[in-house]
Amino acid sequence: MRFPFEVFGLHWRFSWVLASVLLLAVPGALSSRAAGATWDGPPERQRQGQFWRYHWYERGLTNANPAYERRFRVNSPEAVLHAEFGHRVEARENGLMLIKAEENLFQLTAAEFYCEAWGGHPGTANKRITVNGRTTYWLPRVGTEEGHCTYFYPAVPLRLTDLVNGYNAVQFAVDQGSTFWGHMLVDNAALRVALTNGHPDLVKRGLAHFTAAVKATPQQSGDGFLLTLECPPEAAVSIARVDFHGWYHGYDENGDGRRLDWHGFTKHREPVATLGVVTAPPFALAWNTAMLPAQKDVAVRAAVRFKDRPNLVFLTAATGGLEISDRAGVEVVLFAPHDQPVPFWSRAGQRKSCHLDLDVAPGRMERAELHVVTWTGGAGSVKEYFTLNGVPYPVAEGGRHELMYSRVPVDPRNLRRGLNRIELLSDTDHHGIEIIHPGPALMVRFRRGE
């Protein structure tokens, strides 16, 4: 009965491999991936701590970025002469951003482009950036071309020779693909650069010899770890906060097509869905793994930020080799829909639905959690806009056109063995509500048995 989920899992993995192959085919991508430092790399590539510095895109004329509209928009060429869309203010946006990064390029070891982006109207194709007119990089495919509603956080390795010490021009482009209007949004974007050991700015701030690591101590209950940032006491006073990250097999909340991943993302440049943020010594956090499947090769790390230097981050080496042990008589399984509509988007009274096929009787369930990511375009007059077996869940509140990640407890008594129906309904004439790919899922902890 779990076969559909496994099939979809293989599909996601295959899609990511295909996207990686396409990226490597782009000029410059192979050499850029050969760089040592990488933010999103797997634990085996996170063998030593690394200082990174963010340079964020800032909107407005005072930042050399004129705009007609409050959000950064990217349009396909057809939009400007479209009978309807060509007269809208959104069509005046040219997809160009200037990011000021005053860096001595000789003192960098790697660079990446990072952004928080709504994938656009389903069917929008070939999202890409060109940096300073030198190299074009394709943004990873995460399902938009296939018709899904998406949101994604690409970390694109760049050639250092693509950058300049000063204003860097990043030109976005998209193709119309199979949609009615090729269009995407970028909420935040940054150039993220890796600093050399002994970088003059680190020496000046007394951080040239800073080091830190994450110690993971298994909890006596067996369902988690105590995570502690280990660093010299004299260095701790300069730390503003610590954001703990986990590498594990779970729900794909960041929508990159990988369930085994560094989980979490940013919203308004702040961490979401990571293991947690600690803002005071001893910089320790209890990570409860009771609602994750048993698995090996788990890893943790920390992003350390400093007082008065918010854009400077020390990313610790990965602490790997951890295990979420098998529980005696208990199992945790993620159930995903087998019939998700494409796109999973409701507006103007168009009801959309899918089903979760559970092969567990509710009487054996100890806990259940609904995971879902939505884009809040508004439910109109509909009060119970998202339901699971007729029970409403507040997963897309408001109509501000922003992302929401929900991890909501579900009473097992409201579930059933077999098909469980999810329904989405918005009657607004405008955008409505999107369910972001890979869609809703249930993480269920249950007792083994007949």
ZINORFEN-V282799 format. One record per run of one state. SS is the DSSP state (helix for helix, strand for strand, loop for the rest). FROM is the first residue (numbers start at 1). LEN is the number of residues. If there is no record, write none. Layout:
BEGIN
ss=SS from=FROM len=LEN
ss=SS from=FROM len=LEN
END
This chain:
BEGIN
ss=loop from=1 len=2
ss=helix from=3 len=22
ss=loop from=25 len=4
ss=helix from=29 len=5
ss=loop from=34 len=9
ss=helix from=43 len=3
ss=loop from=46 len=4
ss=strand from=50 len=7
ss=loop from=57 len=3
ss=strand from=60 len=1
ss=helix from=61 len=3
ss=loop from=64 len=1
ss=strand from=65 len=1
ss=loop from=66 len=6
ss=strand from=72 len=4
ss=loop from=76 len=1
ss=helix from=77 len=5
ss=loop from=82 len=3
ss=helix from=85 len=3
ss=loop from=88 len=1
ss=helix from=89 len=4
ss=loop from=93 len=3
ss=strand from=96 len=6
ss=loop from=102 len=3
ss=helix from=105 len=3
ss=strand from=108 len=11
ss=loop from=119 len=6
ss=strand from=125 len=7
ss=loop from=132 len=3
ss=strand from=135 len=4
ss=loop from=139 len=12
ss=strand from=151 len=2
ss=loop from=153 len=2
ss=strand from=155 len=4
ss=loop from=159 len=1
ss=helix from=160 len=3
ss=loop from=163 len=3
ss=strand from=166 len=10
ss=loop from=176 len=7
ss=strand from=183 len=13
ss=loop from=196 len=4
ss=helix from=200 len=5
ss=loop from=205 len=7
ss=strand from=212 len=7
ss=loop from=219 len=5
ss=strand from=224 len=8
ss=loop from=232 len=1
ss=helix from=233 len=4
ss=loop from=237 len=2
ss=strand from=239 len=11
ss=loop from=250 len=10
ss=strand from=260 len=3
ss=loop from=263 len=2
ss=strand from=265 len=3
ss=loop from=268 len=2
ss=strand from=270 len=3
ss=loop from=273 len=3
ss=strand from=276 len=3
ss=loop from=279 len=5
ss=strand from=284 len=5
ss=loop from=289 len=6
ss=strand from=295 len=12
ss=loop from=307 len=2
ss=strand from=309 len=7
ss=loop from=316 len=3
ss=strand from=319 len=6
ss=loop from=325 len=2
ss=strand from=327 len=1
ss=loop from=328 len=2
ss=strand from=330 len=7
ss=loop from=337 len=8
ss=strand from=345 len=2
ss=loop from=347 len=5
ss=strand from=352 len=7
ss=loop from=359 len=3
ss=helix from=362 len=3
ss=strand from=365 len=13
ss=loop from=378 len=8
ss=strand from=386 len=3
ss=loop from=389 len=2
ss=strand from=391 len=2
ss=loop from=393 len=10
ss=strand from=403 len=7
ss=loop from=410 len=2
ss=helix from=412 len=3
ss=loop from=415 len=3
ss=strand from=418 len=7
ss=loop from=425 len=7
ss=strand from=432 len=4
ss=loop from=436 len=5
ss=strand from=441 len=7
ss=loop from=448 len=3
END
